[in-house]
Amino acid sequence: MFDKKETTVPAPPKPTTFHQSGILNRPPEHNLLAALAFAGPAASDPTAARATIEALQQVVRAELRSDLDDQGPTTPKDQPGPETGELGFADGYDRAHLTITFGLAKAGFVRLGVADDDQPQDLTPIDWAKLGDTPTLTAEQGDLVLQICSDDLYICEHVLRRVEEELGDRLQVVWTQLGAQRYTTRQGRTNRAEGRALMGFVDGNANLDPRHDPEDAKLVFVDPDAVGSYPPLPSTLPSGYSGADAFPPDLRDRPAREPAWVRAGAYMVVRASMQDIATWDDNTLAAQEDTIGRFKYSGAFLDRSDDTSLTNEPPLFQQDQSNETVLVDSHVRKVNPRRPEDRPREIFRRGYALISARAGGLTRGLLFVCFSRTISTQFEFIVRAWMRNANFPRPGAGQDRILAFDQAVCGGYYFVPAVSDRNKPWMWVLPW
C-alpha cells in the first residue's frame, strides 16, 4: 500500500498594489472635493511639479496620522503660527473616518513630464461640449483632485486648509464642492436601501458592489492585461434596438493598451450640478415617476407594482425591450438599458447631495462621482450614446428626462492611482 500523496494548492499571489481607500470604504458624512492646479515653478518645471507631489504626500500623511505641526506657549509671536488651530494643538485627534483620495488630470501628467505612452491611455481633458454641458462655475478641471471625506466637516476643512497654507505657493485651488452623504452614515439612518436623492427617490440600489463582488470590481479597476476584453465601439445596434444612426459618430473607442503601473487604479469622473428642485416639486407625482422610471414610494420599477418588497427586483423590460411601461426616455432606462451586452458599461457611483446657501434660499444638486476602468466605454458612452441620444433606443425616443432639471457647475476627468502600501495610503503609485 502506498501512502497517499499530499497535494498543496498554491496560495494566490499577494497583491503588490492596493486601491485607494476612498473608493471602497463606507462613505463618510461629508465629501469636500477640491481641484487644484500647479503654480509657480511647478506649473512649468516637471522637477518642481514632482517635488510638489512629494510635499503633498507629506501633508496627506500628517493628516491621515492626526499629526499636527508643533505649537506651544514658546512659539514665536512675530511670525505665523505653524498650525492653524481649529483642531487644537494636540496630536492623535479623532479623524472621524477620514479618507483622502488623490487623482491626476491629463494636464497634471503633462506638467509632471510623464510621456504620453506612460500616461493612463483613456485619460483626456473633459470635453464639456460633447457631453452637452456648459458649466456655470468654471470649465477648468485643474491638474489634480483631492476627495476629502470625513464624518466631521472640521476635519475636511483642515485638510484643504493645510494644503493651502503649506503648499499655497505651489498649488492653487481651481474649484471646491461640498457634498452631504444621503445613506450609510454612522449616525441616524444606516440602511443604504433607505437612502434617497434630493428628488425624493430611492437612490443607489442598482449600483455596483466592487468591495464584495469580484466581477463588479473588474469594471472599476484597471487591469492592463484585460484591455482587449473591454467593449469596442458597436458597429451595429444590439439586438432589440432600432435606428440606423443611433450612436454619435465621434464616440471614443476603448484604449488600445494601458501601462503596467496603472494596475489597480481607476478613472474618476466628477460632475457637480445644480437641480431645479422648485420646478421638480411642482410636477405631479406621475410625471416625477415617469421621469425616473420608478415608483417614488417603494422604489420599484414602474413595470412592476408599487410594493417595497419589489424595490430590488429587476425591471421587466430587462427581458423584454419592447415593454415600454417604463418609458424609453426615463432616467433608469437611459443610463442602463439592462441588456447582457450593456453590463460592461456599468460604473461605480459614489455621489453626494449638494446643498448650498444663497440669497433667496438654498440651491440643491448632486455631486456626482464615479469610478471605472475606462471613461470612454463607460461614463462617456452612457452620457453620449444613451442619455443625450434622442434616437436611442429607438428613433424619437428623446433625451433622458432628468436632464431638463439639471445644470452642470464644474467637474473633470482624473486618474486615481493605486497605493504601494495598504497601511500608507499616501504612497501613490506613479510612473517615476
Secondary structure, 3 states (H helix, E strand, C coil): CCCCCCCCCCCCCCCCCECCHHHHCCCCCEEEEEEEEECHHHHCCHHHHHHHHHHHHHHHHHHHCCCCCCCCCCCCCCCCCCCCCCCCCCCCCCCCCCEEEEEECHHHHHHCCCCHHHCCCCCCCCCCCCCCCCCCCCCCCCCEEEEEEECCHHHHHHHHHHHHHHHCCCEEEEEEEEEECCCCCCCCCCCHHHCECCCCCECCCCCCCCCCCHHHHHHHCCCHHHHHHCCCCCCCCCCCCCCCCCCCCCCCCCCCCCCHHHCCCEEEEEEEEEECHHHHHHCCHHHHHHHHCECCCCCCECCCCCCHHHCCCCCHHHCCCCCCCCCCCCHHHHHCCCCHHHHHHCCEECCEEEEEEECCEEEEEEEEEEEECCCHHHHHHHHHHHHCCCCCCCCCCCCCHHHHHEEEEEEEEEEECCECCCCCCCCECCCC
